[in-house]
């Protein structure tokens, strides 16, 4: 429901904190597909904080790790 509300107004940016944290695999895939489509079709920037990175993600993305002494980009 939260993703639907976020997409309803065609936002420029979506900030998502653990959007799939308590979901089963099927529901998680649906959420990731919605966010991927938002990026491609609506040209929305999606910033996600998560412990579980999707196994299939076809968009270009940047991966950062936040630790106590800083933020580091993973290459």
C-alpha positions as CSV (number, residue, x, y, z in Angstrom):
1,X,0.0,0.0,0.0
2,X,2.8,2.4,0.8
3,X,4.5,1.9,-2.6
4,X,1.1,2.6,-4.3
5,X,0.8,5.9,-2.3
6,X,4.4,6.8,-3.1
7,X,3.9,6.3,-6.9
8,X,0.4,7.9,-7.1
9,X,1.7,11.4,-7.5
10,X,4.5,10.6,-9.9
11,X,7.3,11.7,-7.5
12,X,10.8,12.8,-8.6
13,X,12.4,10.8,-5.8
14,X,11.2,7.8,-3.6
15,X,13.0,7.1,-0.3
16,X,12.4,3.5,0.7
17,X,13.6,2.2,4.1
18,X,13.5,-1.7,4.0
19,X,10.6,-1.8,1.6
20,X,10.6,-5.6,1.5
21,X,11.8,-6.3,5.0
22,X,8.9,-8.4,6.2
23,X,7.6,-9.7,2.9
24,X,7.7,-13.2,1.3
25,X,9.8,-13.7,-1.9
26,X,6.8,-13.2,-4.2
27,X,5.7,-10.0,-2.6
28,X,9.2,-8.7,-2.5
29,X,9.6,-9.3,-6.2
30,X,6.4,-7.4,-6.9
31,X,7.7,-4.4,-4.9
32,X,11.1,-4.5,-6.7
33,X,9.3,-4.7,-10.0
34,X,7.2,-1.6,-9.1
35,X,10.2,0.4,-8.2
36,X,12.1,-0.7,-11.2
37,X,9.2,0.4,-13.4
38,X,9.0,3.7,-11.6
39,X,12.7,4.3,-12.6
40,X,12.2,3.3,-16.2
41,X,8.8,4.7,-17.0
42,X,8.3,7.6,-14.6
43,X,12.1,8.5,-14.5
44,X,11.8,8.5,-10.7
45,X,15.0,8.2,-8.6
46,X,14.6,5.5,-6.0
47,X,16.9,5.4,-3.0
48,X,16.6,2.2,-1.0
49,X,18.1,1.2,2.3
50,X,18.0,-2.5,2.7
51,X,19.8,-5.5,4.2
52,X,18.4,-7.8,1.4
53,X,19.5,-6.8,-2.1
54,X,17.4,-8.4,-4.9
55,X,19.1,-11.1,-6.8
56,X,17.7,-9.9,-10.1
57,X,18.0,-6.2,-10.7
58,X,18.3,-5.0,-14.3
59,X,18.8,-1.2,-13.6
60,X,22.1,0.5,-13.2
61,X,22.6,1.2,-9.5
62,X,25.2,2.2,-7.0
63,X,25.9,0.2,-3.9
64,X,27.1,1.8,-0.7
65,X,27.9,0.4,2.7
66,X,27.4,2.6,5.8
67,X,29.7,1.8,8.7
68,X,30.4,3.6,12.0
69,X,33.3,5.5,10.4
70,X,31.9,6.4,7.1
71,X,30.1,5.6,3.8
72,X,31.9,3.5,1.2
73,X,30.8,2.8,-2.3
74,X,31.2,-0.9,-3.4
75,X,32.6,-1.3,-6.8
